[in-house]
Amino acid sequence: MRDFSHLNFESYSPQISGPFGLRSPEQRRMLSLFGGDTQADEPEKLSSHSNAHQIAVTRAARNNPILALKLIERGEPAELAIETLAVSARHLSNFTKRKMNTVCSGWECLDTEDRNLEVFTYSTLHQDSNGYSAGFNAALRALDKFVES
């Protein structure tokens, strides 16, 4: 076994935070392991931007724009929506789901990860006839409309 006593974890208190002062699940886990959350006692900074803007500008929303639009439409709070986006698999458009249901045998038996792989492969091999890239790009353009200056 190795001895890590020289690392002094008691003084470990990272000041790293994600967008809008939020911490990622990994950062929260590290803080709970090593103790001391100094930012938890501070009041949260109020943003002058809308809830939709706070969601739309995140990297997680850019990676999963269809789900991001659904969360904005539902009126989810930004912090909850960003956490949901960070852990969710990429959502597909309804058109893509219907198309893949007709062209891919066993579609309903695939899990989310396998569906995403199958959709991407089919889109690549069949010049996007399932609308995967088109739906993704359309969702990105719609998401850009929520970004405020």
Protein Blocks (a to p, Z undefined) as FASTA:
>chain_A
ZZfklnopmlgccfbdcehhiacfklmmmmmmngpifklmpccdddfbdfklmmmmpmkl
mmmmmlmmmmmmnopafklmmmmmmmpccdddfklmmmmmmmmghklmpcfklmmmmmmm
mmmmnoopnommmmmmmmmmmmmmmpcZZ
